[in-house]
Amino acid sequence: MTVNAHAKINWTLHVLGTRPDGYHELESIVLPVELHDVITIEEDPEITCVTEGCDVPQEKNLAYLAAVALRDATGCTRGARISIRKNI
């Protein structure tokens, strides 16, 4: 499966506070734009995430962390190869 992940412009952005998981609660008004990254997900024995156009290590990539969390929460034993072509 291949999808486009569109960019957005934040018209307003208020940081409301830090959640227990270390991320922040946000309140914002956004405008989507045509600029986008391209994400391809393919079946694979392991969960891997490769990016083209940035230097984020796999272990810190949110797509990788989400895939691992989904696998762990469901008990699924299958994997996926996530390829992200950064244009944003």
Helices and strands as residue ranges (DSSP letters): E 2-18, E 24-44, E 47-52, G 58-60, H 62-74, E 79-85
